[in-house]
Amino acid sequence: MLNNSVIHFSDAALIAVHALATLARNKHNLVQTQALAEELGSSPHHVAKVMQRLVHSRLVSSVKGPSGGFTLAIEPSHISFKTAIEAVDGPLEANFCPFRSEGCSPDSCIFGKELADHAKALVKHLSERTIEDIKILKKRKR
C-alpha cells in the first residue's frame, strides 16, 4: 500500500476501502482473505484483521470454513468512504493538521482557517463518495 505524505490514512483504512470495492465487484461470490490479500498486495494476516473490523461494524458478512469468505452486508451505494475508514480507524474528525503541536490553536493558526476549511471539505467528500463509485470506475477502466 502507498503511504500518503500530507494526509495520512492508515494502511487498515486503505485496505478497508479497497476490500469493500473488491467485494462489491464480486457481489454474488464469497471472497476469501487470501484472494483479497493478493489483490490488495497486503499480508493475509493484516487483511483478516481489517475484515473482522468490517464484520463487527456490519458492513461485511462472513462465512466460516474452508469454502467460506466475505461478502458485503449492505449495498455498496450505502457505504461511504468515511464509513469504511471509521469502521477501522474510529471517528474521522475534520480538525486534522499536518503541523499540529500541543500549543496550537485553530484560532491562532499561522495558516489561517484554510487548513480547517480543506479538512472539512475532505471529510464532506469522503461522506459523499461511496464504494459504488469505485466499483463503477474500475469497470470503466477494464
C-alpha positions in Angstrom: 0.0 0.0 0.0 1.2 3.5 -0.8 1.9 5.9 2.0 0.3 9.3 2.0 2.5 12.3 2.8 0.3 15.2 3.9 -3.0 13.5 4.7 -2.4 10.1 6.1 -4.9 7.3 6.3 -3.8 4.1 8.0 -3.0 1.1 5.9 -6.0 -0.6 7.6 -8.3 2.2 6.3 -6.9 1.9 2.7 -7.3 -1.9 2.9 -10.9 -1.5 4.1 -11.9 0.8 1.2 -10.3 -1.4 -1.4 -11.5 -4.6 0.1 -15.1 -3.3 0.1 -14.7 -2.3 -3.5 -13.5 -5.8 -4.3 -16.4 -7.3 -2.5 -18.7 -5.0 -4.5 -17.3 -6.2 -7.8 -17.8 -9.8 -6.6 -21.3 -9.3 -5.3 -22.6 -12.8 -5.7 -19.5 -14.6 -4.6 -17.7 -15.1 -1.3 -14.2 -13.7 -1.4 -11.6 -15.3 0.8 -8.9 -13.5 2.8 -6.1 -14.9 0.7 -7.7 -13.6 -2.5 -8.2 -10.2 -1.0 -4.6 -10.0 0.3 -3.3 -11.0 -3.2 -5.4 -8.3 -5.0 -4.5 -5.6 -2.4 -0.8 -6.5 -2.1 -1.1 -6.9 1.7 -0.5 -9.6 4.2 -3.3 -12.1 4.7 -3.0 -11.5 8.5 -3.5 -7.7 8.2 -6.4 -8.2 5.7 -8.0 -10.7 8.1 -7.8 -8.2 11.0 -9.4 -5.4 8.8 -12.1 -7.7 7.6 -13.1 -8.6 11.2 -13.5 -4.9 11.9 -15.7 -4.6 8.9 -17.7 -7.6 10.0 -18.0 -6.1 13.5 -19.3 -2.8 12.0 -21.8 -4.8 10.0 -20.6 -3.6 6.6 -19.5 -7.2 5.7 -20.8 -10.6 6.4 -18.5 -13.6 6.8 -19.0 -17.3 6.3 -16.5 -19.5 8.2 -14.9 -22.7 6.9 -12.8 -23.8 4.0 -15.3 -22.6 1.4 -16.2 -19.5 3.4 -15.3 -15.9 2.8 -16.7 -12.4 2.9 -19.5 -10.6 1.1 -21.0 -7.1 1.5 -23.7 -6.9 4.1 -25.2 -3.8 2.6 -25.4 -2.2 -0.8 -22.1 -0.5 -1.9 -24.0 2.7 -2.7 -24.8 2.9 1.1 -21.1 2.6 2.2 -19.3 6.0 2.1 -15.5 6.2 2.2 -15.9 7.9 5.6 -18.0 5.0 6.9 -15.4 2.5 5.7 -12.5 4.5 7.2 -14.3 5.0 10.5 -15.0 1.2 10.7 -11.3 0.5 11.1 -9.8 3.8 12.5 -12.6 5.3 14.5 -14.3 8.7 14.1 -12.9 10.8 11.3 -12.7 14.4 12.5 -12.4 17.5 10.3 -9.7 19.0 12.6 -6.6 17.4 11.3 -3.4 19.4 10.8 -0.1 18.1 9.5 1.7 20.7 11.7 -0.2 20.3 14.9 1.5 20.6 18.2 0.3 20.9 21.8 0.5 24.7 21.7 -1.6 25.1 18.6 -5.0 26.7 18.5 -7.1 26.9 15.4 -7.9 30.5 16.2 -4.2 31.5 16.0 -3.0 29.1 13.3 -0.3 30.6 11.0 -2.2 29.0 8.1 -5.4 30.8 8.9 -8.6 28.9 8.6 -7.7 27.5 5.2 -6.5 24.1 6.5 -9.7 23.7 8.6 -11.8 24.6 5.6 -9.9 22.0 3.5 -10.2 19.4 6.2 -14.0 19.9 6.4 -14.2 19.7 2.6 -12.3 16.4 2.6 -14.5 14.9 5.3 -17.5 16.0 3.4 -16.1 14.5 0.2 -15.4 11.2 2.0 -19.0 11.2 3.2 -20.4 11.7 -0.3 -18.2 9.2 -2.2 -19.3 5.6 -1.9 -17.9 2.1 -2.6 -20.2 2.0 -5.6 -18.2 4.9 -7.1 -15.1 2.8 -7.0 -16.9 -0.2 -8.5 -18.2 1.9 -11.4 -14.8 3.4 -12.0 -13.0 0.1 -12.0 -15.5 -1.3 -14.6 -14.8 1.7 -16.9 -11.0 1.1 -16.7 -11.4 -2.5 -17.9 
